[in-house]
Amino acid sequence: MTVTPVDISNCVGVVLMGRLYQDVTTAALPQLAKHQVGLWMSSLEAIWIMAAPICVDTFFLLSGLLIVYVTAAKYNYMQLLKNLHLFYLNRLLRMFPLLALTVLLEATLFNHVADGPFWNKYAENIHKCKTYWWSTLLYIQNYVNPENLCLTATWYLAIDVQLHILSPLLLFWVLGRQRKVAWAALTCVWLASLTAATIYNFIKEFPSSPLMPSRLLENVYYMTYYYMNTLTRANVFIIGMMLGYLLYIWKGHQLKISKVLNMFLWIISLSICALIIYCIHPTLQIDYENQILDSIINSFMRPLWALALSWIIFACVKGYGGPINWLFCWSLWKLPARISFSLYLLHMPFIEIINATTIFPLYFDDRAIIFKYMGILFLTMMVGFIATVLIEQPFNNLIKLVLEPAARKSAKSQEVLKPANTAAGHNRRTDGQ
């Protein structure tokens, strides 16, 4: 329950960032309005929107967390190897039906729902889907055709699946019986990933934001080689795996920390989050030029964000979240959590369709963007609910029925090994204490 509102809030942030990006780049903006957009982007008022791309890293953190926490509860390292096909199929098949439907709609039906003076721009997206649909369904579009994505937002799915495919190389050590080996493997791989990404960032000299006013011409370069790159995202995913392992070994055990330490860690975590959000403000100034700072931000901003959120999640799970924990456990989050995947897939096509049907010049206003955003969010949630009920949930139930016999067989073999595993688990807890 703790991760549910975090997931939802990030979906909302991604939709809002998509709305802003489309309004900033739309051809319907007169030249004067585009100048006003540039001034607004450089102001403190815009910082909460311009910092929205960091929200995406929360998804990678949660993905790494769940992959360890869920897998550790099902398998040991040998069982993982024997059930590797189930490990992959369960992930890939659950996402495939709704993703395939969205690709099909983008390539066919969405081309006929409306028309307008800027429809040719949206028609380019339709052509991309007709040409590169296969790379989207194979989750390789961030490398095969990064400048011609069928569904713009699905670059995240490609990286997430790629990290999921590679994760057993690390899970094999994490699911072993020795806790020291697990932590050593996680730490070494994380440090190697962070080092490689840092070297890569300093060599390539990327801007530190996709919408930097002083480096707007480098947007495609930034998105292609940094933003949609598995290497630059892997360290956050591994931090999530560390958090998932920590939550797993502390499952069922009470954590006792003092109020002073709890308050100190909360202040540190929230301060890091605020620093990361506001640190990009200097980089958004029109006269900004500091490549070293850009490379530092690209290398360490996302790992720091993940570490700060890790404490927030861990504290809430162990009962040290206070009112934040109450908010995260609110039952109202259940419904939007169920449709969050549909919301993620459908929001960008709706934004692009609405912008492509514009029949009058737009004049940029942040309040108008929020107003449009609320309408798009509501529309996407309604369609997402229908897609979830008719497509995603029935296929998920069908997949469970197909994979259930293999899961039962694995459970029986695990039951045979239960006495040995229980003893090993007792020894691990004893070592940890």
C-alpha angles and dihedrals in degrees: 000000000000095000095045100082090040088057092046095047090052091051088053090049092050091051091050092049090049090051092050095045092051092048092049094050101036117121090225091076112099117228092256091053091050089055089052089050090055092052091047092050089056094052129092089240089070098047096098090054098039090051092053095102089073087068089074091066089061088066091054090048092052092044092055091045095053096043091061099034094050097038094048090055091054108035146024118217095274094046089051090057092048092048098038091121090057090047091058099036094051090057100041099042095049092059098037104077097054093039091051091048092051091049090049092050092047092051096045126007100034089062090066103042096086146346139213147151092283097041091110088070091056090043087064089062090051090053090050090054092049090051104036104027090119095059090053093052090046092049094233101107094109088069106024100048108358093157093050105047116174093212109019097212095050093082084090092058090052093055093041092053092045091053090045090054091050096043097087088068086068099029090062089068096036093055093050123109097253115080094195090058091050094052092044091052093047093047096046094048091047093050091047091050093047092048093048092047092048093051090047092051094050092048096048096042098213125185113254096238136034091232105042107154092215094051107031092134089065094058095106091046091051095047095045102045103025115018096045096037120117092212094058091049100042098083092060090049090052091050086055089053089052091051092047091052091048091051091047097053090045093047110128094009126108118236117212119198130155123258090242093055091044092052091046093052091047092051091048093048096047091044091054090050091050092046092052092049094049099036091080093059094088090049091057094062116111094234095045118131120163116126095178091058090047091054092047091051092048092049103044109018095082098045090049091050090051093049092050092049090046091064091047091053094043093048092050093048092050094046101259098109099093113190091352089061090050090052092048092051095049109132090221088079093067098084099046088044090059093054098039093103092052090047090052095050099042104040098080097050089051092049091049093047093051092049092046091057094055110132100181136047115276124226113204118243124158092215090053090051091054090049092051090044093057090052093049091046092052093046092048092048091052094049090040091055091053092047091049094050096043102033118011102042098043091049091047090053090048091050090051090053092050095047096038097089091055090045091052091050090052090048091054092052089048090052090056090054093044098104092052092044092048091054091047091048090051090052091049092051090047091051091048093052 
